[in-house]
Amino acid sequence: MKLSTKGRYGLRALIDLAVHEDDAVSIQSIAERQGISDSYLEQLVRLLKKAGLVKSIRGAGGGYRLAKPASEISVGDILRALEGNIDAVNCTAFQEETGCQGSDFCVTKSVWKRVNDAISQTVDGIFLEELVQDSKAVLKKTEVKGTDLC
């Protein structure tokens, strides 16, 4: 499975939102910190909002916030909102409506199912809160060393 910039940048944006959870965060400030164009980030935030992962705050001091606690948002939730299906292999044997004529005799379909299940279990088992803690640890290290983040 290869993720597009949608998944990679969107995950970075949500980590940024979660790190700055005390305030509503503007698209411009996320874009600046993460090195992502404002217009591209706006597209990603629309998808994340539609999926119920972020909410917008209007008015002075407005911006975006997480729609639920970081401990309840998995990497899988984020990737599915941005990328759609995250299966490594889209085997027709798994599709009820179309199916596959050779499904009953196919030896490889169990391999593809295990691969897809392993990906889902992995991304569904990593929560945004863990990544926030990792991010804070990295920031602390860079403050000690006096270097910038990449």
ZIDARA-V994791 format. One record per run of one state. SS is the DSSP state (H for helix, E for strand, L for the rest). FROM is the first residue (numbers start at 1). TO is the last residue. If there is no record, write none. Layout:
BEGIN
ss=SS from=FROM to=TO
ss=SS from=FROM to=TO
END
This chain:
BEGIN
ss=L from=1 to=4
ss=H from=5 to=19
ss=L from=20 to=24
ss=E from=25 to=25
ss=L from=26 to=26
ss=H from=27 to=34
ss=L from=35 to=37
ss=H from=38 to=50
ss=L from=51 to=53
ss=E from=54 to=57
ss=L from=58 to=62
ss=E from=63 to=66
ss=L from=67 to=69
ss=H from=70 to=72
ss=L from=73 to=73
ss=E from=74 to=74
ss=H from=75 to=83
ss=L from=84 to=91
ss=H from=92 to=94
ss=L from=95 to=102
ss=H from=103 to=105
ss=L from=106 to=108
ss=H from=109 to=124
ss=L from=125 to=126
ss=E from=127 to=127
ss=H from=128 to=145
ss=L from=146 to=150
END
